[in-house]
Amino acid sequence: MGKIISGIQQMGIGVPNVHEGFAWYRKHFGVDIKILDDDGSAELMLPYTDNQPHERHAILAVSQRGGGGFEIWQYKSRTPQPADFQWQLGDKGINVTKIKSDDVAGAYAFMQSKGVKLLSEVTNNPAGGKHFFMEDPYGNVFEVVHADEFFASGPFTTAGTYGAILGSTDIEKSRKLYSDILGYDQVIYDETGTFEDLNGLPGGEGKFRRVLLAHSQPRKGAFAPMLGTSQIELIQVLDREPRNIFEGRLWGDLGLIHLCFDIQGREDLEAECKAKGFPFTVDSSQGLDTFDMGEAAGLFFYIEDPDGALIEFVETHKVPVAKKFGLYINLRKRNPEKALPTWMLKALRVMRVKD
């Protein structure tokens, strides 16, 4: 079968209160379709939780307009910790979540009306695309970016996760993962210097190399039409020594904890990752045919990018489409390259949480 990468499934976000976090994200971004609500123990993440299993509560929510979702994540057996320093742009790890919008100016006005902390005006990136930066109540930075492709219409000008900005100490090395394995082989821009559109970010006045990547090949798989296209921006700071954003902390603490891709063909993906120097560091398939995540089931795996950012892969086996009607999809009985019917993906709307 070979590997199939259907798109960015979700951005993992560590918050102090999962219910408050879900409420904020659905009211501001429209990620209000609750796919998963799982309260349990993170027993398989021991390499990143100080070799101790911890209780946690996670909610996976998506937008009816498409894009990747948010996995909103809260420790329950310990107090999630903030960084003891102010991260700066180009630090190692996930710096920013990209959110796509078909009306960037409208999204800016909406966020302004809601009293959201805005870090920039609407400006242009080096490719001429409209964007702005904003911050959630927990200090996480989001970049609202213009895009043309959306799964469906909806009440918000934004959709879900469109990608990420990640700090890199060696962009060519990072591209061995993001371009060669994950398929972001198209360079939208590759610029070096100081950038006015970054000035509102912590450390954004520095000197950087910025490389924005997209994928030239359309994504395949059950959820590809809904997840849509995405972008990865690698940013290398050139005038200071970057720090690790999660230095001295655990995965799941406050911040952007992982970037997750929806995949099929895990054996081929694992072989390729291992051969290219990115072995699985967490593998839920050890002794398991599938991993029960409450309302969904599948297998998950983690690797680290060259600077330690955590990349998750999820091979989905079962997913609710309309829980109130008892409708679940068994993806193991389908052609893994074939997209689910549009009507079925749109049926996820019945799981919207409305305020």
Rosetta silent file (secondary structure, phi, psi, omega in degrees, C-alpha in Angstrom):
SEQUENCE: MGKIISGIQQMGIGVPNVHEGFAWYRKHFGVDIKILDDDGSAELMLPYTDNQPHERHAILAVSQRGGGGFEIWQYKSRTPQPADFQWQLGDKGINVTKIKSDDVAGAYAFMQSKGVKLLSEVTNNPAGGKHFFMEDPYGNVFEVVHADEFFASGPFTTAGTYGAILGSTDIEKSRKLYSDILGYDQVIYDETGTFEDLNGLPGGEGKFRRVLLAHSQPRKGAFAPMLGTSQIELIQVLDREPRNIFEGRLWGDLGLIHLCFDIQGREDLEAECKAKGFPFTVDSSQGLDTFDMGEAAGLFFYIEDPDGALIEFVETHKVPVAKKFGLYINLRKRNPEKALPTWMLKALRVMRVKD
SCORE:     score description
SCORE:     0.000 S_00000001
   1 L     0.000  -36.691 -174.143    0.000    0.000    0.000 S_00000001
   2 L    76.747  170.483  179.797    2.782    2.431    0.848 S_00000001
   3 L   -74.910  146.967  173.156    2.407    5.373    3.186 S_00000001
   4 E  -130.332  120.417  176.254   -0.601    7.653    2.882 S_00000001
   5 E  -110.247  110.913 -173.413   -0.532   11.071    4.544 S_00000001
   6 E   -85.325  -14.847 -179.908   -4.027   12.535    4.438 S_00000001
   7 E   138.786 -178.512  176.668   -3.146   15.877    5.995 S_00000001
   8 E   -74.475  117.700  179.137   -2.726   17.592    9.332 S_00000001
   9 E   -78.570  -42.261 -178.156   -5.187   15.941   11.689 S_00000001
  10 E  -169.408  160.078  168.103   -4.680   18.302   14.614 S_00000001
  11 E  -103.189  127.838  175.940   -2.454   20.583   16.637 S_00000001
  12 E   -82.470  129.741 -176.321   -1.979   19.441   20.229 S_00000001
  13 E  -130.188  114.850  176.024   -2.439   22.304   22.704 S_00000001
  14 E   -80.990  125.378 -177.184   -1.703   21.957   26.411 S_00000001
  15 L  -130.927  162.192  179.195   -4.041   24.119   28.509 S_00000001
  16 L   -77.031  -23.325 -179.983   -4.764   24.557   32.238 S_00000001
  17 L  -145.303  112.241 -172.127   -8.477   23.728   31.846 S_00000001
  18 H   -64.585  -36.175 -177.920   -9.680   21.593   28.923 S_00000001
  19 H   -71.937  -41.214  177.121  -13.315   22.721   29.104 S_00000001
  20 H   -65.882  -39.416  178.640  -12.444   26.415   29.205 S_00000001
  21 H   -61.982  -46.986  178.670   -9.968   25.902   26.373 S_00000001
  22 H   -60.020  -40.907  179.294  -12.543   24.136   24.199 S_00000001
  23 H   -62.985  -42.632 -178.349  -15.050   26.918   24.859 S_00000001
  24 H   -65.952  -45.048 -176.361  -12.539   29.622   23.859 S_00000001
  25 H   -68.731  -35.925  179.916  -11.427   27.883   20.657 S_00000001
  26 H   -73.735  -32.082 -179.408  -14.937   27.112   19.458 S_00000001
  27 H   -76.925  -23.879 -176.402  -16.157   30.662   20.135 S_00000001
  28 H  -106.048  -31.707 -179.566  -13.191   32.293   18.377 S_00000001
  29 H  -113.251  -12.784 -178.919  -12.181   29.831   15.634 S_00000001
  30 L    79.062   18.124  175.172  -15.328   27.757   15.175 S_00000001
  31 L   -84.589   79.886 -168.943  -13.683   24.419   16.022 S_00000001
  32 L  -117.666    4.388  175.703  -16.913   23.218   17.572 S_00000001
  33 E   -91.776  109.509 -176.037  -17.379   19.663   16.234 S_00000001
  34 E   -85.376  108.451 -179.067  -16.338   17.412   19.106 S_00000001
  35 E   -84.532  -38.345 -173.217  -14.832   14.249   17.613 S_00000001
  36 E  -144.911  139.970  174.818  -13.334   12.803   20.774 S_00000001
  37 E  -139.410   98.798 -168.889  -13.659   13.445   24.505 S_00000001
  38 E  -123.839  123.457 -179.206  -11.332   11.105   26.359 S_00000001
  39 E  -116.418  107.951 -175.903  -10.569   11.124   30.075 S_00000001
  40 E  -168.988 -155.233 -175.105   -7.869    8.612   30.963 S_00000001
  41 E  -110.836  136.377  176.717   -4.188    7.861   31.407 S_00000001
  42 L   -88.805   71.426 -172.451   -1.356    8.680   28.988 S_00000001
  43 L   -77.268  -19.197 -175.077    0.409    5.383   29.682 S_00000001
  44 L   -97.263   -1.837 -176.427    2.284    5.145   26.387 S_00000001
  45 L   -98.423   24.628 -173.918    3.939    8.577   26.465 S_00000001
  46 H   -54.861  -35.219  178.621    6.489    7.669   29.136 S_00000001
  47 H   -60.108  -19.700 -175.885    9.518    8.918   27.134 S_00000001
  48 H  -118.543    6.583  179.374    8.026   12.410   27.375 S_00000001
  49 L  -126.471   35.947  175.252    6.329   12.288   30.799 S_00000001
  50 L    59.712   33.279  177.989    9.370   11.595   32.995 S_00000001
  51 L    60.454   24.277  177.399    8.698    7.820   32.792 S_00000001
  52 L  -124.390  130.445  173.646    5.503    8.250   34.804 S_00000001
  53 L   -70.173  140.134 -178.403    1.975    7.604   33.500 S_00000001
  54 L  -128.732  143.740  174.387   -0.238   10.625   34.032 S_00000001
  55 E   -75.120  141.901 -179.649   -3.986   11.156   34.052 S_00000001
  56 E  -152.188  165.359  176.140   -5.212   13.579   31.448 S_00000001
  57 E  -129.756  126.308 -178.259   -8.334   14.819   29.669 S_00000001
  58 E  -127.637  138.646  174.050   -8.291   15.447   25.919 S_00000001
  59 E  -123.920  125.225  175.254  -10.908   16.878   23.552 S_00000001
  60 E  -103.376  121.390 -177.068  -10.422   16.679   19.789 S_00000001
  61 E  -131.803  145.478  179.996  -12.489   19.274   17.936 S_00000001
  62 E  -130.147  168.135  177.958  -12.657   20.315   14.268 S_00000001
  63 L   -99.398  142.265  176.409  -14.283   23.052   12.179 S_00000001
  64 L   -66.410  -15.818  178.261  -17.098   22.348    9.750 S_00000001
  65 L   -83.110   -7.720  177.860  -15.172   24.526    7.290 S_00000001
  66 L   102.092 -170.262 -172.570  -12.315   22.034    7.260 S_00000001
  67 L    86.526  172.433  176.701   -8.645   22.108    8.114 S_00000001
  68 E   -71.764  165.074 -178.882   -6.994   20.188   10.909 S_00000001
  69 E   -95.347 -169.196  171.680   -8.462   20.154   14.395 S_00000001
  70 E  -118.345  128.932  166.327   -7.277   21.051   17.863 S_00000001
  71 E   -98.826  105.199 -175.505   -6.454   18.382   20.417 S_00000001
  72 E   -91.703  123.370 -160.753   -7.049   20.331   23.624 S_00000001
  73 E  -132.011  129.889 -179.604   -5.133   18.584   26.383 S_00000001
  74 E  -135.247  128.131  169.203   -5.022   18.964   30.175 S_00000001
  75 E   -65.193  141.821  174.272   -3.062   17.090   32.827 S_00000001
  76 L  -114.805  -23.839 -177.963   -5.227   15.908   35.718 S_00000001
  77 L   -93.930   -1.248  175.786   -2.618   14.145   37.888 S_00000001
  78 L  -154.604  163.974  177.594   -0.272   17.148   37.978 S_00000001
  79 L   -84.630  119.993 -179.728   -0.427   20.879   37.440 S_00000001
  80 L   -62.934  136.269 -170.832    0.556   21.691   33.842 S_00000001
  81 L  -101.688  138.274  170.495    3.615   23.895   33.850 S_00000001
  82 L   -82.197  164.813  172.015    4.365   27.028   31.840 S_00000001
  83 L   -66.692  148.185  178.450    7.848   27.758   30.541 S_00000001
  84 L   -93.567   17.312  174.289   10.003   29.678   33.014 S_00000001
  85 L  -146.956  159.919  177.030   11.234   31.935   30.217 S_00000001
  86 L   -82.616  112.805  176.774    9.638   33.870   27.366 S_00000001
  87 L   -62.205  155.172  177.929   10.069   31.838   24.196 S_00000001
  88 L  -128.999  154.443 -178.382   11.209   33.758   21.138 S_00000001
  89 L   -56.089  130.923 -177.681   10.602   33.248   17.448 S_00000001
  90 L    97.738   -8.607  173.835   12.995   30.648   16.089 S_00000001
  91 L   -62.614  155.085 -174.212   13.269   28.735   19.364 S_00000001
  92 E   -72.081  127.689 -177.962   13.288   24.969   18.917 S_00000001
  93 E   126.434 -170.030  179.163    9.811   23.471   18.765 S_00000001
  94 E   -84.108  116.932 -177.066    6.416   24.529   17.452 S_00000001
  95 E   -88.091  -43.386 -168.365    6.271   28.322   17.559 S_00000001
  96 E  -145.887  142.524  170.365    2.939   29.184   15.935 S_00000001
  97 E   -95.578  128.812  175.296   -0.246   27.474   14.716 S_00000001
  98 E   -88.141  134.860  177.957   -1.415   28.561   11.264 S_00000001
  99 E  -123.152  131.879 -177.297   -5.186   29.034   10.823 S_00000001
 100 E   -93.051  149.682 -178.079   -6.677   29.538    7.366 S_00000001
 101 E  -146.315  144.161  173.741   -9.217   32.208    6.485 S_00000001
 102 L   -97.608    4.950  176.585  -10.962   33.372    3.326 S_00000001
 103 L  -151.140   81.357 -174.364  -11.408   36.856    4.837 S_00000001
 104 H   -63.423  -41.803  179.088   -8.338   37.830    6.836 S_00000001
 105 H   -64.208  -39.296  177.832   -9.496   41.416    7.389 S_00000001
 106 H   -65.905  -39.295  177.787  -12.890   40.147    8.564 S_00000001
 107 H   -64.486  -39.421  178.773  -11.220   37.678   10.926 S_00000001
 108 H   -62.484  -45.744 -179.820   -9.065   40.487   12.315 S_00000001
 109 H   -63.522  -37.932  178.977  -12.116   42.672   12.942 S_00000001
 110 H   -64.363  -47.966 -179.974  -13.915   39.766   14.618 S_00000001
 111 H   -62.590  -39.188  178.759  -10.994   39.019   16.951 S_00000001
 112 H   -62.539  -40.558 -179.507  -10.661   42.723   17.737 S_00000001
 113 H   -67.330  -23.806 -179.369  -14.365   42.905   18.634 S_00000001
 114 L   -91.790    1.164  179.163  -13.896   39.969   21.029 S_00000001
 115 L    75.674   21.534  179.267  -11.001   41.638   22.833 S_00000001
 116 L   -69.727  145.353  177.059   -8.433   39.096   21.621 S_00000001
 117 E   -73.444  111.416 -179.366   -4.775   40.049   22.051 S_00000001
 118 E   -98.644  130.193 -175.319   -3.616   40.976   18.549 S_00000001
 119 L   -97.668  -10.361  179.277    0.135   40.913   17.942 S_00000001
 120 L  -155.467  165.601  166.991    0.137   42.558   14.530 S_00000001
 121 L   -78.897  176.008  170.001   -1.963   44.424   12.010 S_00000001
 122 L   -72.698  119.364 -178.781   -3.038   42.676    8.813 S_00000001
 123 E  -131.943 -177.111  177.809    0.165   42.604    6.770 S_00000001
 124 E  -106.565  140.945  170.722    1.691   40.669    3.885 S_00000001
 125 L   -82.034  176.778 -176.805    4.058   37.722    4.192 S_00000001
 126 L   -60.141  -17.928  176.467    7.037   37.475    1.799 S_00000001
 127 L   -92.033    0.434  179.886    4.787   35.832   -0.826 S_00000001
 128 L    90.251    3.971 -179.824    2.288   38.685   -0.636 S_00000001
 129 L   -79.188  140.803  178.625   -0.339   36.729    1.301 S_00000001
 130 E   -72.790  139.099  177.113   -2.470   38.537    3.877 S_00000001
 131 E  -163.051  163.665  170.003   -1.981   37.431    7.493 S_00000001
 132 E  -151.355  162.915 -179.312   -1.915   38.561   11.101 S_00000001
 133 E  -113.188  144.597 -179.910   -0.786   37.164   14.449 S_00000001
 134 E  -145.445  168.458 -176.761   -2.857   36.826   17.620 S_00000001
 135 E  -130.772  139.103  175.625   -2.570   35.194   21.028 S_00000001
 136 L   -83.029  177.033 -177.392   -4.992   33.018   22.993 S_00000001
 137 L   -66.253   -9.915 -175.301   -5.518   33.443   26.772 S_00000001
 138 L  -106.005    7.578  177.414   -2.772   30.885   27.457 S_00000001
 139 L    89.041    5.761  177.311    0.028   32.604   25.544 S_00000001
 140 L   -82.762  138.043 -176.535   -0.180   30.454   22.394 S_00000001
 141 E  -100.024  136.284  177.285    0.351   32.334   19.140 S_00000001
 142 E  -123.419  140.849  174.969   -1.811   31.818   16.055 S_00000001
 143 E  -111.234  116.423  176.382   -1.246   33.141   12.548 S_00000001
 144 E   -88.712  119.704 -168.919   -4.427   33.708   10.552 S_00000001
 145 E  -121.263  140.244  175.889   -3.440   33.210    6.907 S_00000001
 146 E   -67.902  135.717  174.070   -5.329   33.771    3.658 S_00000001
 147 L  -144.762  157.805 -176.947   -6.311   30.591    1.841 S_00000001
 148 L  -106.100  -16.842 -171.322   -8.660   29.829   -1.044 S_00000001
 149 L  -107.788  122.075 -179.822   -9.604   26.207   -0.386 S_00000001
 150 L  -135.642  149.212 -178.354  -12.252   25.281    2.200 S_00000001
 151 L   -72.053  -39.978 -176.387  -14.273   22.129    2.755 S_00000001
 152 L  -156.816  167.765  174.133  -17.600   23.882    3.388 S_00000001
 153 L   -79.955  168.492 -179.066  -19.181   27.195    4.242 S_00000001
 154 L  -176.250  177.381 -174.552  -19.863   28.159    7.816 S_00000001
 155 L   -77.999  -10.327 -177.999  -20.499   30.995   10.226 S_00000001
 156 L  -106.983  152.114  174.582  -16.801   31.793   10.804 S_00000001
 157 L   -81.419   -9.767  178.504  -14.289   33.415    8.445 S_00000001
 158 E  -106.341  160.212  170.324  -11.682   30.977    9.758 S_00000001
 159 E  -119.920 -152.414 -174.875  -11.337   27.223    9.444 S_00000001
 160 E   -90.201 -158.720 -176.747   -9.061   24.816   11.322 S_00000001
 161 E   -61.222  128.543 -178.058   -5.332   24.210   11.547 S_00000001
 162 E  -108.545   -9.261 -178.338   -3.548   25.085    8.300 S_00000001
 163 E   150.648 -155.723 -175.648   -0.015   24.291    9.430 S_00000001
 164 E  -156.673  157.308  165.580    2.673   25.574   11.743 S_00000001
 165 E  -104.167  125.168 -178.280    5.774   27.706   12.117 S_00000001
 166 E  -122.746  137.679  175.193    8.575   25.611   13.611 S_00000001
 167 E   -73.145  135.754 -179.095   11.973   26.706   14.848 S_00000001
 168 L  -134.730  136.388  174.632   14.858   25.043   13.012 S_00000001
 169 L   -91.899  -11.147  178.998   18.601   25.226   13.615 S_00000001
 170 L  -155.295   98.113 -172.863   19.322   23.726   10.179 S_00000001
 171 H   -64.651  -35.629  179.731   16.587   24.090    7.577 S_00000001
 172 H   -64.562  -38.474  176.850   18.161   21.702    5.090 S_00000001
 173 H   -66.939  -41.420  179.106   18.231   18.999    7.762 S_00000001
 174 H   -62.210  -34.619 -177.981   14.633   19.769    8.744 S_00000001
 175 H   -69.043  -17.439  174.313   13.513   19.403    5.150 S_00000001
 176 H   -62.973  -28.222  173.961   14.624   15.760    5.185 S_00000001
 177 H   -89.620  -56.925 -169.549   11.563   15.219    7.341 S_00000001
 178 H   -71.468  -36.660  179.257    9.094   17.859    6.213 S_00000001
 179 L   -89.146  -51.118 -171.848    9.828   17.741    2.470 S_00000001
 180 L   -73.146  -40.000 -176.566   11.168   14.224    1.872 S_00000001
 181 L   -96.270  -47.017 -173.854    8.886   12.241    4.211 S_00000001
 182 L   -88.811   -5.579  170.513    5.840   14.451    4.835 S_00000001
 183 L    88.233    8.474  177.347    5.609   15.719    1.261 S_00000001
 184 L   -84.335   76.228 -169.909    6.082   19.468    1.722 S_00000001
 185 L   -99.960   -2.431 -176.387    8.240   19.637   -1.397 S_00000001
 186 E  -104.888  123.266 -179.793    7.117   22.977   -2.838 S_00000001
 187 E   -91.588  114.736  177.384    8.981   26.137   -1.770 S_00000001
 188 E   -81.686  -42.853  169.957    6.659   29.161   -1.649 S_00000001
 189 E  -154.148  155.768  176.301    9.421   31.447   -0.427 S_00000001
 190 E  -142.491   97.143 -172.109   12.941   31.213    0.971 S_00000001
 191 E  -126.898  146.274  177.510   13.988   34.589    2.358 S_00000001
 192 E  -126.456  135.873  178.055   16.704   35.784    4.733 S_00000001
 193 E   151.089 -155.866  171.473   16.750   39.073    6.634 S_00000001
 194 L  -106.486  148.957 -169.214   14.602   41.030    9.062 S_00000001
 195 L  -133.072  121.425 -178.358   10.864   41.061    8.467 S_00000001
 196 H   -62.784  -33.057 -176.085    8.396   43.779    9.414 S_00000001
 197 H   -71.281   -8.876  179.174    5.472   41.345    9.495 S_00000001
 198 H  -100.904   -2.893 -169.986    7.139   39.460   12.379 S_00000001
 199 L   -60.146  -26.529 -177.771    7.809   42.472   14.607 S_00000001
 200 L   -80.869   -8.284 -178.614    4.885   41.817   16.945 S_00000001
 201 L   -86.940  154.228  176.020    6.088   38.350   17.898 S_00000001
 202 L   -58.469  120.779 -178.590    8.443   37.633   20.810 S_00000001
 203 L    74.866    8.666 -173.436   11.920   38.059   19.344 S_00000001
 204 L   -71.124   -8.733  178.913   10.402   38.822   15.945 S_00000001
 205 L   -83.950   -0.048 -177.426   12.718   41.771   15.304 S_00000001
 206 L   -74.390 -175.890  177.736   15.689   39.397   14.848 S_00000001
 207 L  -100.215  131.420 -173.372   17.378   38.165   11.706 S_00000001
 208 E  -136.760  158.702  158.437   15.920   34.984   10.238 S_00000001
 209 E  -106.171  127.672 -179.730   15.860   32.600    7.345 S_00000001
 210 E  -119.198  128.506  177.379   12.218   31.788    6.544 S_00000001
 211 E  -128.854  116.408  178.011   11.168   28.940    4.281 S_00000001
 212 E   -99.598  125.890 -175.093    7.475   28.382    3.573 S_00000001
 213 E  -117.239  142.991  171.673    6.662   24.921    2.240 S_00000001
 214 E  -130.395  173.222  179.522    3.542   23.450    0.634 S_00000001
 215 L  -106.127  130.189 -176.729    2.836   20.027   -0.885 S_00000001
 216 L   -78.164  -24.462 -178.307    2.725   19.742   -4.676 S_00000001
 217 L   -98.945  138.130  177.374    0.740   16.494   -4.656 S_00000001
 218 L   -64.414  146.246  178.994   -2.893   16.341   -3.493 S_00000001
 219 L   -76.668  152.721  178.510   -3.467   14.413   -0.286 S_00000001
 220 L  -120.641  166.374  175.050   -5.273   11.071   -0.306 S_00000001
 221 L   117.830  172.215 -172.409   -7.262    9.145    2.270 S_00000001
 222 L   -55.889  -42.203 -172.093  -10.577    9.098    4.082 S_00000001
 223 L  -106.182    7.832 -175.211  -10.401   12.599    5.544 S_00000001
 224 H   -55.881  -42.405 -179.481   -8.272   14.341    2.909 S_00000001
 225 H   -62.518  -33.998 -178.777  -11.088   16.546    1.518 S_00000001
 226 H   -80.637  -41.648 -179.447  -11.896   17.872    4.975 S_00000001
 227 H   -67.395  -36.907  173.427   -8.324   18.237    6.243 S_00000001
 228 L    72.868 -170.638  178.197   -7.375   20.039    3.042 S_00000001
 229 L   -75.336  164.937 -179.980   -4.045   21.491    2.003 S_00000001
 230 L  -154.952  170.078 -177.340   -1.546   22.753    4.554 S_00000001
 231 E  -136.834  149.438  172.665    1.761   24.559    4.925 S_00000001
 232 E  -122.580  128.633  174.948    4.890   24.268    7.036 S_00000001
 233 E  -113.964  120.905  176.772    7.082   27.294    7.698 S_00000001
 234 E   -98.897  130.312 -176.938   10.591   26.649    8.961 S_00000001
 235 E  -129.479  126.324 -176.901   12.254   29.610   10.630 S_00000001
 236 E  -116.736  118.299  179.373   15.912   29.771   11.610 S_00000001
 237 E   -80.890  134.782 -170.942   17.116   32.577   13.870 S_00000001
 238 L  -110.653   -6.990 -175.132   20.553   33.806   12.787 S_00000001
 239 L  -121.008   16.288  173.072   21.559   36.326   15.442 S_00000001
 240 L  -159.957  169.342  179.133   21.138   34.402   18.705 S_00000001
 241 L   -91.931  119.128 -177.594   21.253   30.861   20.080 S_00000001
 242 L   -73.620  153.290  175.649   17.747   29.348   20.172 S_00000001
 243 L  -108.240  163.601  174.429   16.355   27.520   23.207 S_00000001
 244 E   -83.004  123.426 -175.938   14.044   24.523   23.400 S_00000001
 245 L   -59.818  -33.153 -179.555   10.521   25.805   24.119 S_00000001
 246 L   -99.367   22.084  177.790    9.790   22.745   26.285 S_00000001
 247 L   -53.364  123.491  177.039   13.142   22.865   28.064 S_00000001
 248 L    74.981   10.093 -178.408   12.740   21.349   31.539 S_00000001
 249 L  -126.275  174.479 -179.316    9.065   20.509   31.019 S_00000001
 250 L  -103.342  152.426  167.315    6.928   17.535   29.999 S_00000001
 251 L   -55.614  137.021 -176.542    4.927   16.873   26.864 S_00000001
 252 L    96.917  -14.960  172.813    1.393   17.974   27.695 S_00000001
 253 L   -67.602  178.871 -171.695    2.494   21.007   29.689 S_00000001
 254 L   -64.775  131.214  177.700    1.208   24.401   28.579 S_00000001
 255 E   133.199 -168.480  179.058    1.848   25.229   24.941 S_00000001
 256 E   -87.440  106.725 -164.901    1.881   23.669   21.482 S_00000001
 257 E   -93.719  -28.102  177.358    2.746   20.075   22.322 S_00000001
 258 E  -164.979  160.012  172.444    2.702   18.247   18.982 S_00000001
 259 E  -115.017  123.931 -170.295    1.705   18.448   15.327 S_00000001
 260 E  -112.759  137.228  177.356   -0.337   15.412   14.233 S_00000001
 261 E  -115.354  138.119  174.732   -0.812   13.889   10.775 S_00000001
 262 E   -83.013  124.198 -172.725   -3.576   11.488    9.734 S_00000001
 263 E  -135.642  163.386  164.274   -1.910    8.506    8.047 S_00000001
 264 E  -136.448  160.416 -178.950   -2.388    4.998    6.702 S_00000001
 265 L    79.041   49.514 -172.583    0.305    2.451    5.911 S_00000001
 266 H   -62.681  -33.499 -177.878    2.182    2.702    9.185 S_00000001
 267 H   -63.723  -44.115  179.170    4.643   -0.119    8.394 S_00000001
 268 H   -68.501  -39.017  177.766    5.916    1.640    5.278 S_00000001
 269 H   -64.344  -43.231  179.123    5.983    4.993    7.042 S_00000001
 270 H   -61.130  -43.560 -179.561    7.910    3.541    9.983 S_00000001
 271 H   -62.190  -42.662 -179.773   10.471    1.950    7.654 S_00000001
 272 H   -67.094  -44.527  179.507   10.996    5.215    5.783 S_00000001
 273 H   -60.206  -44.189 -179.230   11.258    7.282    8.973 S_00000001
 274 H   -63.990  -43.726 -178.158   13.784    4.867   10.467 S_00000001
 275 H   -64.142  -29.142 -176.864   15.879    4.740    7.292 S_00000001
 276 L  -100.325   11.011  172.518   16.050    8.544    7.167 S_00000001
 277 L    92.137   19.606  179.863   16.966    8.992   10.823 S_00000001
 278 L  -128.402   67.204 -176.955   13.574    9.585   12.428 S_00000001
 279 L   -67.043  152.507  175.083   12.701    6.371   14.315 S_00000001
 280 L   -62.902  129.642  176.659    9.406    6.026   16.160 S_00000001
 281 L   -99.396  -21.153  172.253    9.932    7.036   19.784 S_00000001
 282 E  -133.001  132.253 -176.800    6.382    6.054   20.824 S_00000001
 283 E  -140.174  103.815 -177.072    4.570    3.164   19.152 S_00000001
 284 L   -75.708   -5.334 -178.459    1.084    2.227   20.349 S_00000001
 285 L   -82.399   -6.289 -179.078    1.007   -0.860   18.097 S_00000001
 286 L   -64.679  105.234  179.317    3.301   -2.806   20.428 S_00000001
 287 L    79.437    3.490 -177.645    1.091   -5.734   21.434 S_00000001
 288 L  -126.334  139.809  173.594   -2.064   -3.964   20.228 S_00000001
 289 L   -84.686  -32.943  175.180   -4.127   -4.333   17.087 S_00000001
 290 L  -154.317  158.074 -178.918   -5.900   -1.051   17.819 S_00000001
 291 E  -114.379  120.954 -177.682   -5.929    1.485   20.634 S_00000001
 292 E   -79.046  119.817  179.281   -9.303    2.397   22.117 S_00000001
 293 L  -113.333   38.509  178.215   -9.640    6.166   22.555 S_00000001
 294 L    82.810  -96.069 -177.168  -13.200    6.121   23.865 S_00000001
 295 L   -89.251   -6.045  178.291  -15.334    7.264   20.935 S_00000001
 296 L  -135.673  168.862  178.269  -12.628    6.533   18.373 S_00000001
 297 E  -148.805  152.637  179.675   -9.987    3.887   17.846 S_00000001
 298 E   168.540 -160.609  177.372   -6.701    3.591   15.997 S_00000001
 299 E  -130.049  148.082  178.914   -2.967    3.585   16.521 S_00000001
 300 E  -133.404  153.841 -173.954   -0.619    6.465   17.179 S_00000001
 301 E  -145.577  152.259  178.003    3.107    6.979   16.823 S_00000001
 302 E  -129.100  145.859  166.507    5.602    9.763   17.529 S_00000001
 303 E  -131.276  170.414  173.463    8.861   10.915   16.041 S_00000001
 304 E  -113.685  139.173  172.482   11.022   13.954   16.756 S_00000001
 305 L   -75.361  174.909 -174.294   12.067   16.462   14.137 S_00000001
 306 L   -59.161  -17.350 -179.760   15.789   17.405   14.069 S_00000001
 307 L  -112.870   14.988  172.240   15.224   20.010   16.791 S_00000001
 308 L    92.401   -2.196  175.677   13.029   17.914   19.060 S_00000001
 309 L   -64.662  137.723 -176.828    9.550   19.060   18.000 S_00000001
 310 E   -87.943  126.155  176.293    7.117   16.172   18.415 S_00000001
 311 E  -112.475  124.436  179.780    5.355   14.927   15.300 S_00000001
 312 E  -105.214  143.791  170.747    2.474   12.505   15.837 S_00000001
 313 E  -118.265  133.073  176.434    1.012   10.078   13.313 S_00000001
 314 E  -121.052  123.031  172.077   -2.469    8.648   13.822 S_00000001
 315 E   -98.446  103.729 -173.937   -3.744    5.673   11.841 S_00000001
 316 E   -80.232  131.056  177.862   -7.495    5.957   12.359 S_00000001
 317 E  -107.335  -41.204 -179.520   -9.497    2.720   12.518 S_00000001
 318 E  -138.458  138.516  179.701  -12.875    3.841   13.857 S_00000001
 319 E  -145.796  140.603  176.056  -14.375    7.299   14.089 S_00000001
 320 E   -74.206  138.380  174.969  -17.823    8.609   15.038 S_00000001
 321 E  -107.283  -38.952  175.744  -19.684   10.382   12.241 S_00000001
 322 E  -147.715   86.558 -173.152  -22.976   11.002   14.032 S_00000001
 323 H   -59.193  -38.228 -176.146  -22.736    9.797   17.623 S_00000001
 324 H   -64.692  -21.055  177.027  -26.318   10.687   18.525 S_00000001
 325 H  -103.995    5.957  179.599  -27.479    8.268   15.813 S_00000001
 326 L    69.676   27.100 -176.754  -24.904    5.609   16.673 S_00000001
 327 E   -96.890  116.387  176.817  -23.136    6.031   13.309 S_00000001
 328 E  -125.911  151.518  179.382  -19.463    5.039   13.298 S_00000001
 329 E  -111.931  128.376  173.651  -17.168    4.340   10.367 S_00000001
 330 E   -95.009  102.804 -174.576  -14.808    1.355   10.294 S_00000001
 331 H   -75.827  -14.360 -178.117  -11.986    2.613    8.098 S_00000001
 332 H   -73.538  -13.605 -179.647  -10.170   -0.727    8.056 S_00000001
 333 H   -98.504    7.844 -177.089  -12.786   -2.081    5.654 S_00000001
 334 L  -115.044  161.280  170.453  -12.275    0.680    3.073 S_00000001
 335 L   -62.932  118.124 -173.300   -9.758    1.465    0.368 S_00000001
 336 L   -65.099  -19.313  179.584   -7.248    3.571    2.362 S_00000001
 337 L   -85.915  -16.668 -172.146   -6.653    5.945   -0.550 S_00000001
 338 L   -86.271  134.041  178.201  -10.334    6.686   -1.117 S_00000001
 339 L   -73.602  147.943  171.251  -11.964    9.712    0.485 S_00000001
 340 L   -64.658  150.518  177.716  -15.136    9.331    2.508 S_00000001
 341 L   -57.609  145.726 -178.602  -18.240   10.641    0.708 S_00000001
 342 H   -57.311  -40.604 -178.353  -18.776   14.364    1.138 S_00000001
 343 H   -61.788  -33.688 -178.118  -22.214   13.840    2.711 S_00000001
 344 H   -71.968  -41.110  177.618  -20.656   11.616    5.344 S_00000001
 345 H   -66.632  -38.032  178.450  -17.964   14.141    6.237 S_00000001
 346 H   -70.205  -22.115  177.730  -20.545   16.908    6.383 S_00000001
 347 H   -65.384  -14.710  176.140  -22.626   14.728    8.725 S_00000001
 348 H   -59.860  -19.498 -178.777  -20.031   15.501   11.381 S_00000001
 349 H   -59.890  -25.157 -178.812  -21.926   18.761   11.866 S_00000001
 350 H   -67.360  -12.238  178.312  -24.486   16.957   14.024 S_00000001
 351 H   -97.679   13.770  177.592  -21.744   16.735   16.679 S_00000001
 352 E   -63.687  140.489  172.380  -21.342   20.515   16.901 S_00000001
 353 L   -98.839  117.963 -175.248  -21.307   21.949   20.406 S_00000001
 354 L  -106.740  139.492  179.474  -23.395   25.087   20.396 S_00000001
 355 L   -91.380    0.000    0.000  -23.253   27.857   22.975 S_00000001
